[in-house]
Amino acid sequence: MSSSHVALSGSRRPTKAGTQRLRDADPGAPVEITVSLRGPALPDADDLPGPALSVKEYATKYGAAQADADKVKQALEGYGLKVEEVSLPTCSMRVSGTVAAMEKAFQPHLGIYRNAKQGEYRGREKDVKLPAELDDIVTGVFGLDQRQVARRKSQALNVAPAAQAAAAHSLVPLTPADLEARYHFPPGDGVGQEIAIAEFDGGYLPGDLAAFCAKHNRPVPQVTIVPVNLTPLTVQQIMQLPRPKRIDALAEQMMDVQIIAGLCPKAHVSVYFATFDQKGWIDLLNTVIQAKPVTLSISWGAPEDDPTAFSKAARTEINKRLAAAASLGITVCISSGDDGSGDMMTDTRVHVDFPSGSPFVLSVGGTMLTKTGTKVVEQIWWEDPGTRFDDAGNSTGGGSTGGGVSIFFKRPQWQNVHVPSLNEGSIDGRVTPDVTALAGPPFYDLTLLGHDFPDGGTSASAPLWAALIARINALLPAAKKQRFLTPLLYQAGANGQPRGKSACRDVTIGENPSYPHPGIGYAAGSGFDAVSGWGAPNGAALLAALQ
């Protein structure tokens, strides 16, 4: 290592199995990166501000110093890089330059890699190195490596057999009206609420949303597409794809929008599109923080301890931005994962999804409905997950709710429950999920490419909770609006019970073991557990508890 450079802590990127380095990156190719800067220490999960901060208050209290930004700018320009934008409130800088200039500044040894899932992409291994004078100022460099770091399982590819089984028991996909009735949504339509959705791939079909709303007699909400650092596919581009790829590019994205639209038709919905790499996550959260919606729905993630996914530095920087969101009163609803306790890792340990395991989010698990005679029971979603994988590493089996005990994030004091980790020697970590809702059979009644298309997964239960939070926020008095919900669920309400207990219906049947088959996992039981949290929502009771 050059004496003028030092390794950036937490930046190492081991190569994923099945990935091949083909050649060095073209020295003249353009690159854009996001550089994270140090800032004042953020509050931890137990010291979040009481009333939510305004964006201006947050920027004043926690933004980066102008002197730090100036020093970084001067240093990077000396390597031939250009600073395109500085955001002191989010402690970030957007920087561009050629591969050759990036090599001089950060010594990443960029190459072109290939794997079955992503194809060819620009990547790197080992550490990023910083100019020594920036060692205490720069906390992250993102965008040099374009590998995909998170996933959402395409439940659409696996719902047909499960839907047929549900139909055999006289269960049909749930409509918005069914969901409102099952989960006792309070009256309203989300008027005046700003809801954000995070997407890292694909596109958007307004015609499908219009058809969905017409089918269910709901007005079409105002939807704004926000390209962060990715322009979503156009209708023309989508229709040129083979049908399987069309479904893959649309099913999950349209599900998010339709679930929220059906339950909050008068809200303003912003759909943020960013690249599927670490830079995309940082850039998207930076953008959402400054918009300050009441809630953000994220249906993407990866095992928190998969070294080939998020680097340690990326996990830290993403968690900082989630802490910022919580300080602003934004409840970030994140799916707990669709592959049970194994979370698509092929060892004998149990795994928690990230960012679902962050203490600054509302982690949302999944249930399914079963019918015996005339009785419909809501239980843990489990359909033989994690038992089969294709060449690209995708699970081709069933699915199950994620949930467990984090090995990285300690359990905050306000999460006053205790679930022993099934991993020997693990810390007393943050427990996921906090709550749950429908993810499995009989799924959600949705529209795709002009046709009925039932779909689900915890990718569906997360936007359902986002919609419920927006509906409730619209009805709360001004002093109670825009609050980070998760800690409130663990605090005692007026009746002396935790709000989560009094505002959720306990789910007591089922478990989430997955790989290796049958694996080990967590089980539902009476009260809080690591597969359903407090349980499925009773919206009217939650509104009362928050008032």
C-alpha positions as CSV (number, residue, x, y, z in Angstrom):
1,M,0.0,0.0,0.0
2,S,1.2,3.5,-0.8
3,S,2.3,5.4,2.3
4,S,0.0,8.2,1.0
5,H,-3.1,6.0,1.3
6,V,-4.8,4.1,4.1
7,A,-7.4,1.4,4.0
8,L,-11.0,2.5,4.5
9,S,-12.4,0.6,7.4
10,G,-15.2,-1.8,6.6
11,S,-14.9,-1.4,2.8
12,R,-13.6,-5.0,2.0
13,R,-15.7,-6.8,-0.7
14,P,-15.1,-10.6,-0.9
15,T,-16.0,-12.2,-4.2
16,K,-19.3,-14.1,-4.3
17,A,-19.0,-17.8,-5.3
18,G,-19.7,-18.3,-9.0
19,T,-18.4,-14.8,-9.9
20,Q,-15.5,-14.5,-12.4
21,R,-13.2,-11.5,-13.0
22,L,-13.0,-11.1,-16.8
23,R,-10.7,-8.2,-17.3
24,D,-9.6,-4.8,-15.9
25,A,-12.1,-2.0,-16.3
26,D,-11.5,0.5,-19.2
27,P,-9.4,3.3,-17.8
28,G,-11.4,5.9,-19.7
29,A,-14.9,4.7,-18.6
30,P,-16.9,7.1,-16.6
31,V,-17.7,6.4,-12.9
32,E,-19.9,8.2,-10.4
33,I,-19.5,7.6,-6.7
34,T,-21.1,8.8,-3.5
35,V,-18.7,9.8,-0.7
36,S,-19.9,9.8,2.9
37,L,-18.5,12.3,5.3
38,R,-18.2,12.2,9.1
39,G,-20.8,14.2,11.0
40,P,-21.9,14.7,14.7
41,A,-22.7,11.4,16.4
42,L,-26.3,10.4,15.7
43,P,-28.6,9.4,18.6
44,D,-28.7,5.7,19.2
45,A,-32.1,3.8,19.2
46,D,-32.7,4.6,22.9
47,D,-32.0,8.3,22.6
48,L,-34.1,9.4,19.6
49,P,-35.6,12.9,20.0
50,G,-39.1,13.1,21.5
51,P,-40.9,15.3,18.9
52,A,-39.7,14.5,15.4
53,L,-37.1,16.9,14.1
54,S,-37.7,19.0,11.0
55,V,-35.4,18.6,8.1
56,K,-33.8,21.9,8.8
57,E,-33.3,21.1,12.5
58,Y,-31.8,17.7,11.6
59,A,-29.4,19.4,9.1
60,T,-28.3,22.0,11.7
61,K,-27.7,19.4,14.4
62,Y,-26.3,16.5,12.4
63,G,-25.0,17.8,9.1
64,A,-21.4,17.6,7.9
65,A,-19.1,20.5,8.4
66,Q,-18.4,22.7,5.4
67,A,-14.7,22.7,6.2
68,D,-14.7,18.9,5.9
69,A,-16.4,19.0,2.5
70,D,-14.0,21.7,1.3
71,K,-11.0,19.6,2.3
72,V,-12.3,16.5,0.6
73,K,-13.2,18.4,-2.6
74,Q,-9.7,19.9,-2.8
75,A,-8.1,16.5,-2.3
76,L,-10.2,14.6,-4.8
77,E,-9.8,17.4,-7.5
78,G,-6.1,16.9,-7.1
79,Y,-6.6,13.3,-8.5
80,G,-8.6,14.6,-11.5
81,L,-12.1,14.0,-10.0
82,K,-15.0,16.4,-10.1
83,V,-17.3,17.1,-7.2
84,E,-20.8,17.3,-8.8
85,E,-22.8,18.0,-5.6
86,V,-22.3,18.4,-1.9
87,S,-25.1,17.7,0.6
88,L,-24.1,18.7,4.1
89,P,-27.5,17.6,5.7
90,T,-26.9,14.0,4.5
91,C,-23.1,14.1,5.0
92,S,-22.7,13.1,1.3
93,M,-20.8,14.2,-1.9
94,R,-21.5,13.1,-5.4
95,V,-18.2,12.7,-7.3
96,S,-17.5,11.8,-10.9
97,G,-14.4,10.9,-13.0
98,T,-12.8,8.2,-15.1
99,V,-11.8,4.7,-13.9
100,A,-8.2,5.9,-14.2
101,A,-8.8,8.9,-11.8
102,M,-10.7,6.7,-9.4
103,E,-7.7,4.3,-9.4
104,K,-5.4,7.1,-8.4
105,A,-7.6,8.4,-5.7
106,F,-8.9,5.1,-4.1
107,Q,-6.7,2.3,-5.6
108,P,-9.7,-0.1,-5.9
109,H,-8.3,-2.3,-8.8
110,L,-11.6,-2.1,-10.7
111,G,-12.5,-4.9,-13.0
112,I,-15.4,-6.3,-15.1
113,Y,-17.0,-9.3,-13.4
114,R,-19.7,-11.7,-14.4
115,N,-22.1,-14.0,-12.6
116,A,-25.2,-15.9,-13.5
117,K,-27.6,-13.6,-11.7
118,Q,-26.3,-10.1,-12.7
119,G,-24.3,-10.8,-15.9
120,E,-21.4,-8.4,-16.4
121,Y,-20.8,-5.5,-14.0
122,R,-18.0,-3.3,-12.8
123,G,-16.6,-4.5,-9.4
124,R,-13.7,-4.7,-7.0
125,E,-12.3,-6.8,-4.2
126,K,-10.5,-6.1,-0.9
127,D,-10.3,-2.6,0.5
128,V,-10.9,0.9,-0.8
129,K,-7.9,3.1,0.1
130,L,-8.2,6.7,1.0
131,P,-5.7,9.5,0.6
132,A,-4.2,9.7,4.1
133,E,-5.3,13.3,4.8
134,L,-9.0,12.1,4.4
135,D,-8.7,9.2,6.8
136,D,-10.7,10.8,9.6
137,I,-13.2,12.6,7.3
138,V,-14.4,10.1,4.7
139,T,-16.5,7.2,6.2
140,G,-17.6,5.5,3.0
141,V,-17.0,5.4,-0.8
142,F,-19.9,3.8,-2.8
143,G,-20.4,3.2,-6.5
144,L,-17.0,1.8,-7.5
145,D,-18.5,-1.6,-7.2
146,Q,-21.8,-2.2,-9.0
147,R,-22.7,-5.6,-7.7
148,Q,-26.2,-6.2,-6.6
149,V,-26.4,-6.3,-2.8
150,A,-30.0,-7.0,-2.0
151,R,-32.9,-9.0,-3.4
152,R,-36.6,-9.5,-3.2
153,K,-37.9,-12.9,-4.0
154,S,-40.3,-12.9,-7.0
155,Q,-43.1,-14.5,-5.2
156,A,-45.1,-14.2,-8.4
157,L,-43.1,-17.1,-9.9
158,N,-44.3,-19.5,-7.1
159,V,-47.8,-18.4,-6.2
160,A,-49.7,-20.6,-8.7
161,P,-49.6,-23.9,-6.7
162,A,-50.2,-22.1,-3.4
163,A,-53.1,-20.2,-5.0
164,Q,-54.6,-23.4,-6.2
165,A,-54.3,-24.9,-2.7
166,A,-56.0,-21.8,-1.2
167,A,-58.8,-22.0,-3.8
168,A,-59.4,-25.6,-2.8
169,H,-60.3,-24.3,0.6
170,S,-62.6,-21.6,-0.8
171,L,-60.1,-18.8,-0.2
172,V,-59.5,-16.2,-2.8
173,P,-57.0,-13.4,-3.1
174,L,-57.8,-10.5,-0.8
175,T,-59.1,-7.2,-2.2
176,P,-58.4,-3.8,-0.6
177,A,-61.9,-4.0,1.0
178,D,-61.0,-7.5,2.4
179,L,-57.8,-6.2,3.9
180,E,-59.5,-3.2,5.5
181,A,-62.0,-5.5,7.1
182,R,-59.5,-8.2,8.2
183,Y,-57.2,-5.7,9.7
184,H,-59.8,-3.2,11.0
185,F,-58.4,-0.2,9.2
186,P,-59.8,3.0,10.6
187,P,-62.0,5.1,8.2
188,G,-60.3,7.3,5.7
189,D,-58.3,7.4,2.5
190,G,-54.9,8.7,3.4
191,V,-55.7,12.2,2.3
192,G,-52.8,14.6,2.8
193,Q,-50.3,11.9,3.5
194,E,-46.9,11.5,1.7
195,I,-45.9,7.8,1.3
196,A,-42.6,6.7,-0.2
197,I,-41.7,3.4,-1.9
198,A,-38.2,2.2,-2.6
199,E,-37.5,0.4,-5.8
200,F,-34.1,-0.8,-7.1
201,D,-35.0,-2.3,-10.4
202,G,-37.7,-2.5,-13.1
203,G,-40.4,0.0,-14.1
204,Y,-43.9,1.2,-13.6
205,L,-47.1,0.8,-15.6
206,P,-49.7,3.5,-14.9
207,G,-52.3,1.6,-17.0
208,D,-52.1,-1.4,-14.6
209,L,-52.7,0.9,-11.6
210,A,-55.7,2.5,-13.3
211,A,-57.1,-0.9,-14.1
212,F,-56.5,-2.1,-10.5
213,C,-58.2,1.0,-9.1
214,A,-61.2,0.7,-11.5
215,K,-61.7,-3.0,-10.6
216,H,-61.8,-2.2,-6.9
217,N,-63.8,1.1,-7.2
218,R,-61.0,3.2,-5.8
219,P,-59.8,6.6,-7.1
220,V,-56.3,6.5,-8.7
221,P,-53.9,8.3,-6.3
222,Q,-51.3,10.8,-7.4
223,V,-48.1,8.9,-8.1
224,T,-44.8,10.6,-8.7
225,I,-41.9,8.6,-10.1
226,V,-38.6,9.9,-8.7
227,P,-35.4,8.7,-10.5
228,V,-32.7,8.9,-7.9
229,N,-29.8,7.5,-9.9
230,L,-31.8,5.1,-12.1
231,T,-34.3,5.9,-14.8
232,P,-37.1,3.2,-14.6
233,L,-38.0,1.2,-17.7
234,T,-40.5,2.9,-19.9
235,V,-43.7,1.2,-21.0
236,Q,-42.2,0.7,-24.5
237,Q,-39.0,-0.9,-23.0
238,I,-41.1,-3.2,-20.7
239,M,-43.3,-4.4,-23.5
240,Q,-40.3,-5.3,-25.7
241,L,-39.1,-7.8,-23.0
242,P,-40.1,-11.5,-23.1
243,R,-43.0,-12.1,-20.9
244,P,-41.1,-13.8,-18.0
245,K,-38.7,-10.8,-17.9
246,R,-41.6,-8.4,-18.1
247,I,-43.1,-10.0,-15.0
248,D,-39.8,-9.9,-13.2
249,A,-39.4,-6.2,-14.0
250,L,-42.9,-5.3,-12.9
251,A,-44.5,-7.7,-10.5
252,E,-43.0,-6.6,-7.3
253,Q,-42.9,-2.9,-8.1
254,M,-46.6,-2.8,-9.2
255,M,-47.6,-4.8,-6.1
256,D,-46.1,-2.2,-3.8
257,V,-47.9,0.6,-5.5
258,Q,-51.3,-1.2,-5.8
259,I,-51.4,-2.3,-2.2
260,I,-50.8,1.3,-1.0
261,A,-53.1,2.8,-3.7
262,G,-56.0,0.5,-2.7
263,L,-55.7,1.4,0.9
264,C,-54.7,5.1,0.7
265,P,-56.2,6.3,-2.6
266,K,-56.0,10.0,-1.6
267,A,-52.4,9.9,-0.5
268,H,-49.5,11.2,-2.6
269,V,-47.3,8.2,-3.5
270,S,-43.7,8.8,-4.5
271,V,-41.8,5.8,-6.0
272,Y,-38.1,6.2,-5.8
273,F,-35.9,4.3,-8.3
274,A,-32.2,3.7,-7.6
275,T,-29.5,1.3,-8.7
276,F,-29.3,-2.1,-7.1
277,D,-25.9,-1.5,-5.5
278,Q,-24.6,0.0,-2.3
279,K,-24.6,3.5,-3.9
280,G,-28.2,3.1,-4.8
281,W,-29.2,2.5,-1.2
282,I,-27.3,5.5,0.1
283,D,-28.5,7.8,-2.6
284,L,-32.2,6.7,-2.2
285,L,-32.2,7.2,1.5
286,N,-30.5,10.5,1.2
287,T,-33.2,11.7,-1.1
288,V,-36.1,10.3,1.0
289,I,-34.8,11.9,4.2
290,Q,-34.9,15.3,2.7
291,A,-38.5,14.8,1.4
292,K,-39.7,13.6,4.9
293,P,-42.7,11.3,4.0
294,V,-44.7,9.9,6.9
295,T,-43.6,6.4,5.9
296,L,-41.2,4.6,3.5
297,S,-41.9,1.0,2.3
298,I,-38.9,-1.1,1.4
299,S,-39.3,-4.7,0.2
300,W,-35.6,-5.4,-0.4
301,G,-32.8,-6.8,1.7
302,A,-30.0,-9.4,2.2
303,P,-28.7,-11.5,5.1
304,E,-27.0,-9.1,7.5
305,D,-24.0,-11.5,7.8
306,D,-23.5,-12.3,4.1
307,P,-20.0,-10.8,3.5
308,T,-20.6,-10.8,-0.3
309,A,-23.7,-8.5,0.0
310,F,-23.4,-5.2,2.1
311,S,-20.0,-4.3,3.2
312,K,-19.5,-3.4,6.9
313,A,-19.1,0.3,5.9
314,A,-22.3,0.2,3.8
315,R,-24.3,-1.4,6.6
316,T,-23.0,1.3,8.9
317,E,-23.8,4.2,6.5
318,I,-27.3,2.8,5.6
319,N,-28.1,2.4,9.3
320,K,-27.0,6.1,9.9
321,R,-29.6,7.2,7.3
322,L,-32.2,5.0,8.9
323,A,-31.4,6.7,12.2
324,A,-31.9,10.0,10.5
325,A,-35.3,8.9,9.2
326,A,-36.4,7.8,12.7
327,S,-35.2,11.1,14.1
328,L,-37.4,12.9,11.5
329,G,-40.4,10.7,12.5
330,I,-40.4,8.6,9.3
331,T,-41.4,5.0,10.0
332,V,-39.5,2.9,7.5
333,C,-41.4,-0.4,7.0
334,I,-39.1,-3.1,5.8
335,S,-40.0,-6.7,4.9
336,S,-38.3,-9.3,7.2
337,G,-37.5,-11.7,4.3
338,D,-39.2,-14.4,2.3
339,D,-36.9,-17.4,2.9
340,G,-37.4,-18.2,6.6
341,S,-34.7,-18.6,9.2
342,G,-32.0,-19.5,6.6
343,D,-32.6,-16.3,4.5
344,M,-31.1,-18.2,1.5
345,M,-27.8,-18.8,3.3
346,T,-26.7,-22.4,3.0
347,D,-25.1,-23.0,6.4
348,T,-26.6,-24.3,9.6
349,R,-27.1,-21.0,11.3
350,V,-30.2,-18.8,11.4
351,H,-30.0,-15.3,9.8
352,V,-31.7,-12.0,10.0
353,D,-32.3,-9.8,6.9
354,F,-30.8,-6.3,6.7
355,P,-32.0,-3.5,6.8
356,S,-34.9,-5.2,8.5
357,G,-32.7,-5.9,11.5
358,S,-31.9,-2.2,12.1
359,P,-33.4,-0.8,15.3
360,F,-34.5,2.3,13.3
361,V,-37.1,0.5,11.2
362,L,-40.4,-1.3,11.6
363,S,-39.7,-4.9,10.6
364,V,-42.7,-6.6,9.0
365,G,-43.1,-10.4,8.8
366,G,-45.7,-12.5,7.0
367,T,-48.7,-14.7,7.6
368,M,-51.0,-16.9,5.5
369,L,-54.6,-17.9,5.9
370,T,-55.9,-21.5,6.2
371,K,-59.4,-22.8,6.4
372,T,-60.9,-25.7,8.2
373,G,-64.6,-26.1,7.7
374,T,-65.9,-22.5,8.0
375,K,-63.1,-21.3,10.2
376,V,-60.3,-19.1,8.7
377,V,-57.1,-19.0,10.7
378,E,-54.2,-16.6,10.3
379,Q,-50.9,-18.3,11.0
380,I,-47.2,-18.0,10.2
381,W,-46.4,-18.0,6.5
382,W,-44.4,-21.2,5.7
383,E,-44.4,-23.0,2.4
384,D,-41.3,-25.2,2.4
385,P,-38.7,-22.4,1.8
386,G,-35.1,-22.6,1.0
387,T,-34.9,-26.1,-0.3
388,R,-34.2,-25.6,-4.0
389,F,-32.0,-23.1,-5.8
390,D,-31.4,-22.3,-9.4
391,D,-28.0,-21.6,-11.1
392,A,-28.3,-17.9,-10.2
393,G,-28.8,-18.6,-6.6
394,N,-32.5,-17.8,-6.5
395,S,-34.8,-19.9,-4.3
396,T,-37.2,-21.9,-6.4
397,G,-39.0,-23.5,-3.5
398,G,-41.7,-22.0,-1.4
399,G,-41.4,-19.1,1.0
400,S,-41.6,-18.3,4.7
401,T,-41.5,-15.2,6.9
402,G,-38.1,-14.0,8.0
403,G,-37.4,-13.4,11.6
404,G,-34.9,-13.9,14.3
405,V,-32.2,-12.3,16.5
406,S,-29.6,-9.9,15.0
407,I,-26.0,-10.7,15.5
408,F,-24.9,-7.1,14.7
409,F,-27.5,-4.8,16.2
410,K,-28.0,-4.9,20.0
411,R,-31.5,-5.1,21.3
412,P,-32.6,-1.5,22.2
413,Q,-33.9,-0.9,25.7
414,W,-37.3,-0.1,24.4
415,Q,-37.6,-3.5,22.8
416,N,-38.4,-4.9,26.3
417,V,-38.9,-8.5,25.2
418,H,-36.4,-11.3,25.2
419,V,-36.0,-14.0,22.5
420,P,-32.9,-16.2,22.9
421,S,-30.8,-16.5,19.7
422,L,-30.6,-19.9,18.1
423,N,-27.0,-19.1,17.2
424,E,-24.6,-20.2,19.8
425,G,-22.6,-17.4,21.3
426,S,-24.7,-14.6,19.7
427,I,-25.4,-11.3,21.3
428,D,-28.7,-10.3,22.9
429,G,-29.7,-8.7,19.6
430,R,-32.5,-6.8,18.0
431,V,-35.4,-9.1,17.5
432,T,-37.4,-9.2,14.2
433,P,-40.1,-8.8,13.0
434,D,-42.0,-6.2,15.1
435,V,-45.3,-7.0,13.5
436,T,-46.8,-9.1,10.6
437,A,-49.5,-9.2,8.0
438,L,-50.6,-11.3,5.1
439,A,-47.8,-12.6,2.8
440,G,-48.8,-16.1,1.7
441,P,-52.0,-17.8,0.5
442,P,-54.5,-16.7,-0.6
443,F,-52.3,-13.6,-1.5
444,Y,-53.4,-10.2,-2.7
445,D,-55.7,-9.5,-5.6
446,L,-53.5,-7.5,-8.0
447,T,-53.3,-6.5,-11.7
448,L,-50.3,-7.0,-13.9
449,L,-50.1,-6.5,-17.7
450,G,-53.8,-6.0,-17.7
451,H,-54.7,-9.3,-16.1
452,D,-55.5,-10.6,-12.6
453,F,-52.2,-11.5,-10.9
454,P,-52.3,-12.6,-7.2
455,D,-49.0,-12.0,-5.5
456,G,-47.5,-11.8,-2.0
457,G,-44.5,-12.3,0.2
458,T,-43.3,-10.0,3.0
459,S,-42.8,-7.6,0.1
460,A,-46.6,-7.2,0.3
461,S,-47.0,-7.0,4.1
462,A,-44.5,-4.1,4.3
463,P,-46.5,-1.7,2.1
464,L,-49.7,-2.8,3.8
465,W,-48.3,-1.6,7.1
466,A,-47.0,1.6,5.4
467,A,-50.6,2.3,4.2
468,L,-52.0,1.6,7.6
469,I,-49.5,4.0,9.3
470,A,-50.5,6.7,6.7
471,R,-54.2,6.2,7.3
472,I,-53.7,6.4,11.1
473,N,-51.4,9.5,10.8
474,A,-54.1,11.4,8.9
475,L,-56.5,10.9,11.9
476,L,-54.1,11.7,14.7
477,P,-54.1,15.1,16.4
478,A,-51.3,17.4,15.3
479,A,-49.1,16.7,18.4
480,K,-49.2,13.0,17.8
481,K,-48.5,13.0,14.0
482,Q,-45.3,11.9,12.3
483,R,-43.7,9.7,14.9
484,F,-41.4,6.8,14.5
485,L,-43.8,4.0,15.4
486,T,-41.6,1.1,16.4
487,P,-40.6,2.1,20.0
488,L,-44.2,3.1,20.7
489,L,-45.4,-0.4,20.1
490,Y,-43.3,-1.6,23.1
491,Q,-44.3,1.2,25.4
492,A,-47.3,0.8,27.7
493,G,-50.5,2.5,26.6
494,A,-53.3,3.8,28.7
495,N,-54.4,0.3,29.7
496,G,-50.9,-0.5,31.0
497,Q,-50.2,-3.1,28.3
498,P,-47.7,-2.6,25.5
499,R,-49.4,-0.9,22.6
500,G,-48.3,-3.7,20.3
501,K,-50.1,-6.2,22.4
502,S,-53.3,-4.3,22.6
503,A,-53.2,-3.1,18.9
504,C,-52.3,-6.4,17.2
505,R,-54.0,-9.8,17.0
506,D,-51.7,-12.4,18.3
507,V,-50.5,-15.0,15.8
508,T,-49.7,-18.2,17.7
509,I,-49.5,-21.0,15.0
510,G,-46.5,-21.8,12.9
511,E,-42.7,-21.5,12.6
512,N,-40.1,-20.4,10.0
513,P,-37.3,-23.1,9.6
514,S,-35.8,-23.3,6.2
515,Y,-32.3,-24.3,5.0
516,P,-30.9,-26.9,5.5
517,H,-34.1,-28.8,5.2
518,P,-35.8,-28.9,7.6
519,G,-33.4,-26.6,9.4
520,I,-34.0,-24.7,12.7
521,G,-36.1,-21.7,13.1
522,Y,-38.3,-19.7,15.5
523,A,-41.8,-20.6,16.5
524,A,-44.9,-18.6,17.1
525,G,-46.5,-18.6,20.6
526,S,-48.6,-16.6,22.9
527,G,-47.4,-12.9,23.0
528,F,-44.4,-11.5,21.2
529,D,-42.2,-13.9,19.2
530,A,-39.5,-13.8,16.5
531,V,-41.8,-14.8,13.6
532,S,-44.8,-12.5,14.0
533,G,-43.7,-9.9,16.5
534,W,-46.7,-8.5,18.2
535,G,-49.0,-10.0,15.5
536,A,-51.3,-8.8,12.8
537,P,-52.7,-5.3,13.0
538,N,-56.0,-4.1,14.4
539,G,-55.9,-0.7,12.9
540,A,-58.7,0.8,14.9
541,A,-57.1,-0.3,18.2
542,L,-53.7,1.0,17.0
543,L,-55.2,4.4,16.3
544,A,-56.8,4.5,19.8
545,A,-53.5,3.4,21.4
546,L,-51.6,6.2,19.6
547,Q,-54.1,8.8,20.5
